[in-house]
């Protein structure tokens, strides 16, 4: 497995892979919430300056991707009362064929390494209960809950939960 920066010409493919990875959650949530999530997954929010796009490659194919947002990016503008002061892992997605091969863990560890190299001592993320496997993985890796940074983006009862880990 090779962990590397994504190439600009790969971004469309990465966003499509992300969408396919998240589609399994669509039946678990209200349609309006899925539509908003889908729009976020396919947006170009990950192509702005200060955001690292990282991929895991297996046998020449992209097996997974993640975006690491710098803390000065207001990625949750209007949803959190204060800006986070540590990098935030977002949009972790693993192709269905690559699941169970350690791809997610490798990408998370790469984000933690990069966070530490930049002089930060913590890294965060947000996820929701309908992503059961993700929450299990984050908890297993040592992420702790930070309920004070939770938010409800769509007023539909789905709480986006905050997690943080020391790096």
N, C-alpha and C positions, 0 to 999 in steps of 0.2 A: 504494500500500500504506500502510495506517495501522497504526502500532504503538501499542498502548494497554493500559491495565490491563483485565483481564477483569472483567466484572460478575458479581456473585453468581449472578444468574439464568442465567448462561451455563455455570456449572461442570459441570452434568450433561452438557450437549452437548460441552463440552471433554473431559471424561473419556471419553465415547463415541468422539469423534474420535481421541483418544489410543490407545484400544484398537484401533480400525481401522488406525491407522498402524503399530502394533507387531505386529499379527496376522501379517504376512508372515514374522516371525521364528519363529513357533511350530513350523514343521516342522524348524527347525535345532537345536532344543534339546530336552532331555528333557521329557516331559509335566509332571512335578512342578515343574520349573523354570519352565515356561510358566505353570502355574497360579499359582505364587507371584508371578511378574511381573505377570500379569493382575490379581491381587488388589491389588498395589501401584498399578498404573495406575488402577484404579477407586476406590481408597481416597480418603478425605477428607484425606489427609496434607497436601495443598496448600492447605487452607482454614484452617490454624492461623495465629495471629498471627505476624508476622515473616516471612511468606512472600509474595513478590510473584508474582501470576499475571498473565502478560503474553500478549497475543494479537496476531497479525497479521491484519488484515482486508483483503480484496480485494473490491471491488464489493459491500460490505455483508455478505459472508460471512466467517466465521472460517476462515482458511487454515492457521493454525498456532498453537501455543501452547507456552509454557515456564513453568517455575516457578523462581524465584530464591530460594533458602533462605539466610537469615541465618546467619552462622558460629556463632552461639550455639545453634543448633538441633542436637540430637543425632540427626541424620538417619540415621546409620549406627551407632547405639547397639548395642553388643555385637559389631560387626563390625570396628571399628577400635580400636586400642589407645589412641588419643588423639583428641581433638576437633579438627576442622579450624579454623584461625583466619582463614578467608576465606570469602566467599559461595560457594555451590555451585549451579551450573546443573543442573536436573533435569527429567526428563520432557519433553524437547523432542520435539514431534510435529508433523508437517506432513501435511495431507490429501493423498491421492494425486493429486488434481486440481491441487494447487498446487506440486507438486515441480518443481524445475528453474527456479523463478521467483525465487530469492534469498530466500525466506521464512526458511529456517533461518538463513542468514547475518545477515539483518536482526534476527532475534530474539536471536541470540548477541551481536551488536554492542550491542543495547539493554541486555542484561544486563551487558556489560562497562562501558557508560556509567554505568549505575546503580551498579555496584560501585565505580567510580572516584569518583562523586559522594558516596558514603558514606565516602570516605577510605581505602578499601582499595586495595592495589597489585596484588592477585592475585585470580583467580577460578578455581574448580576445577569438575570434573565427574567422574563415573564412568560407564563404559560397558563393554561386552563385545565380544569379537571377532566375534560373530555379527551385530553391527551394523556391517557393513563400511563402508557409505556414511557413517555418522556418524563413524567413526574417520578416514576419508579427509578429511572436511570439517574436523574438529577439527585434524588435523595440518596441513592446508593453511592454516588460520587462525593457526597458530603455537602451538597448545597443545603442551606438553611432557609426556612421561610421567613419572610419579612412582610407580615400582613399590613403594616402601615403604608406600604407602597402598592397595595392591591388597587384595582379599579374595575369599574363596570362600564365598558365602552359603548354598549348598545342598549342599555336599560332593558335587558331581556333576561336578567337573572344570572347570566354567565359572568363570573368574576375572573378577571385575569390576575393571577397570583404571582407575587414577586418572590424571587429566590436570590440568594447571594452565597458566594463561596470565597474563602480566603485563598489567595494564590501564593 
